[in-house]
């Protein structure tokens, strides 16, 4: 078999496992998700799981990273060409919220990641990246403490995502309240 075909099949199987993980996360949460459930949901053999992932913890970190890589791509698209500042922060936040609503299983990753050490490390790294990427927006708005402002904004956006997920969908008042945290028109 051609090496390219094998690589595409392996990538498709890996994607299938990740999709199964997101689906299960919505129904079982992370704590309740087992390797046996993941492979049953994906329709693959247990050995296939371990071919792609060292263990369940590595899988959960990959699940978290894959989701956030997709979110970052959506955010980059939403803010492309926008100057740093309030409007760019809001556009990025809304892109994040929209993407969270498209993948309801992410609620478990947002909530339960705080209790899983392996994922917590990935969350902390991702949060540092978000602060690095958004501090310039706060500098452009004249904030005295742009790094701290960026960290608090990131936390507020994640909490807004959890509020929308808990409510079952888009919440205009949550988004409006989030925008009110930034100087400028509501």
C-alpha positions in Angstrom: 0.0 0.0 0.0 1.2 3.5 -0.9 2.7 5.4 2.1 0.5 8.4 1.3 -2.7 6.3 1.4 -1.6 4.9 4.8 -0.9 8.3 6.2 -4.3 9.6 5.0 -6.1 6.6 6.5 -4.2 7.0 9.8 -5.1 10.7 9.9 -8.8 9.9 9.2 -8.8 7.3 12.0 -7.2 9.8 14.4 -9.8 12.4 13.4 -12.5 9.7 14.0 -11.2 9.1 17.5 -11.2 12.8 18.3 -14.7 13.3 16.9 -15.8 10.4 19.1 -14.1 12.0 22.1 -15.9 15.3 21.6 -19.2 13.5 21.2 -18.7 11.5 24.3 -17.5 14.6 26.2 -20.9 16.1 25.7 -22.7 13.0 27.1 -20.3 11.6 29.7 -18.0 14.4 30.6 -14.2 13.8 30.7 -14.3 11.9 34.0 -16.8 9.4 32.7 -15.0 8.9 29.4 -13.1 5.6 29.0 -10.9 4.3 26.2 -13.4 1.5 25.7 -16.2 4.1 25.2 -14.0 6.1 22.8 -13.2 3.1 20.6 -16.8 1.9 20.6 -18.0 5.4 19.6 -15.4 5.6 16.9 -16.0 2.0 15.7 -12.3 1.0 15.9 -10.3 -1.6 17.8 -8.8 -0.7 21.2 -5.3 -1.3 19.7 -6.0 1.4 17.2 -6.5 3.9 20.0 -3.1 3.0 21.5 -1.5 3.2 18.0 -2.5 6.9 17.9 -2.3 7.9 21.6 0.0 6.7 24.5 -2.9 6.7 27.0 -6.2 8.4 27.9 -4.4 11.5 29.3 -2.6 12.1 26.1 -5.8 11.7 24.2 -7.6 14.3 26.4 -4.7 16.8 25.9 -4.9 16.2 22.1 -8.6 16.6 22.2 -8.2 19.9 24.0 -5.5 21.1 21.6 -7.3 20.0 18.5 -10.4 21.9 19.5 -8.5 25.1 20.4 -6.4 24.9 17.2 -9.7 25.0 15.3 -10.9 27.8 17.4 -7.8 29.8 16.8 -8.1 29.4 13.1 -11.7 30.7 13.3 -10.6 33.6 15.4 -7.7 34.5 13.0 -10.2 34.5 10.2 -12.7 36.7 12.1 -10.1 39.4 13.0 -8.0 39.3 9.9 -7.1 42.9 8.9 -8.6 44.5 12.0 -6.4 46.9 13.9 -5.7 46.1 17.6 -8.3 47.3 20.1 -11.8 46.8 21.3 -13.5 45.8 18.1 -10.9 43.1 17.4 -11.2 41.7 21.0 -15.0 41.5 20.6 -14.8 39.9 17.2 -12.3 37.3 18.6 -14.5 36.7 21.6 -17.6 36.2 19.5 -15.8 33.8 17.1 -14.7 31.8 20.2 -18.2 31.7 21.6 -19.7 30.7 18.2 -17.2 27.9 17.8 -17.9 26.6 21.4 -21.6 26.5 20.5 -20.8 24.5 17.4 -19.0 21.8 19.5 -21.1 21.3 22.6 -18.7 18.6 23.9 -16.3 21.3 24.6 -18.2 22.2 27.8 -16.6 19.3 29.5 -13.1 20.4 28.3 -13.7 23.9 29.6 -15.1 22.8 33.0 -13.3 19.6 33.8 -9.9 20.6 32.4 -9.4 22.5 35.6 -9.4 19.2 37.5 -7.2 17.2 35.1 -3.5 17.9 35.6 -2.5 16.8 32.0 -5.1 19.1 30.4 -4.5 21.9 33.0 -0.9 22.2 31.7 -2.2 22.5 28.1 -4.8 25.1 29.3 -2.2 27.2 31.1 0.0 27.2 27.9 -3.0 28.1 25.8 -4.0 30.9 28.2 -0.4 32.3 28.1 -0.6 32.4 24.3 -4.0 34.2 24.4 -2.6 36.8 26.8 0.4 37.2 24.5 -1.9 37.6 21.5 -4.4 40.0 23.1 -2.2 42.2 25.3 -1.5 44.5 22.3 -5.2 45.1 22.0 -5.3 46.4 25.6 -2.1 48.4 24.9 -3.9 50.0 21.9 -6.8 50.9 24.2 -4.4 52.6 26.6 -4.7 50.1 29.5 -2.1 50.5 32.1 -1.8 46.8 32.7 -2.3 45.1 29.3 -1.1 41.7 30.4 -3.3 41.5 33.4 -6.2 42.9 31.4 -5.7 40.3 28.7 -5.7 37.5 31.3 -8.9 38.7 32.9 -10.5 39.2 29.5 -9.6 35.6 28.5 -11.2 34.3 31.8 -14.4 36.4 31.1 -14.7 35.0 27.6 -14.4 31.4 28.8 -17.0 32.1 31.5 -19.3 33.6 28.8 -18.8 30.4 26.8 -19.8 28.3 29.8 -22.9 30.5 30.4 -24.0 30.0 26.8 -23.3 26.3 26.8 -25.2 25.9 30.1 -28.2 27.9 28.7 -28.2 25.7 25.6 -27.3 28.4 23.0 -26.5 31.9 22.0 -27.2 34.4 24.8 -27.4 38.0 23.6 -27.3 39.4 27.1 -24.1 37.5 27.9 -22.4 38.8 24.8 -23.6 42.4 25.5 -22.4 42.2 29.1 -19.0 40.9 27.9 -18.6 43.8 25.5 -19.5 46.2 28.3 -16.2 45.2 30.0 -14.3 47.1 27.3 -14.3 50.9 27.0 -16.3 52.2 24.1 -19.9 51.8 22.8 -21.9 48.9 24.2 
